[in-house]
């Protein structure tokens, strides 16, 4: 739970559960690069974890993701979140 602004004691008091949002981004990108290297282009790789805006999506695509999944951004920014991201991407 490194990288959280909330103290470890307070996070532990919440009980079982997972992490979501930007705190996952660094590790998620490391895993993406590793998977793409190991799998080559033969498999579709979907990157998820810490994706909150168009720049995050563009970075994941540049690191080798075929698809990018987001959830926390959608929850906090609403149903137009995906449209905003699509509008910010340039190919």
N, C-alpha and C positions, 0 to 999 in steps of 0.2 A: 504494500500500500504506500510505497514511496511516491512522493510527488503530490500527495493530497494536502490541501490547506487545513483540513480538519485534523485534530490530534488523533494519534493511533488509539488512545484510550476512548475517545468519543466514538470513533468509527466502530471499535469493538463492541461498544455498548449497544449498537444498533442490532447486533445479532447476525445470523447467517444472511448472506446476500452477496450480490456481485457488485462489481464496479462498472461504471459506464461513463461515457463522455470523453473529454479531452485527456484525462489522466491515462487512458489506454493508448494514445496515439504513438508514443515512442516505441513501445514494445510491439504494437501491431505492425508498424512499418518494418521493424527488424524481421518479424516473422514473414511478412510479405516478400521481402528481398530473398530470404532463405528459401522459401517455397518456390519462388520463380526460378531460382538458380537450380534447385534440385529437380523440379518437374519439367523444366523447359517450357516450350509452347504447346506441348501435347495436351496439357490439361488446362481447364478454365480455372483461374484463381480469382476468388472474390475477397476483396479486402474489407474489413469491418473493424471498428474500434477507434473512437476518437475523431470521427469524421463529422465536422460541424459546418463547413462552408465549401464554396466552390474551389478555393485554393487547396483545401485538403483533398478533395476529389481529384483535382488535376495532379497533385503530387502522387497520389496512389496510382493513378494511371501511368504516370511517368516512371514509377518504380516497378511496373510490370503487372499491375492488376488488370484483369479483363473487365471486371465489374466492381462496383463499389456499393456497399450497403451502409445505410445510416438509419439510426433509430432515435437516439437522444436528441439530435438536432430537430427532428420532426416533432418530437414530443414538446419541446420547449419553444419552437418557432412556428409550429402550426402546419396546416396542410399545404401551404404554398412554399414550404421549405424546399422541396425538390424542384419546383419551378424556378426559384431564385438561383439554385445551384446550376441548373441547366442553362439559365440565361447568362451565367458568369463564365461558362466554359468556352474556350476558343480552340478550334481544331484546325 
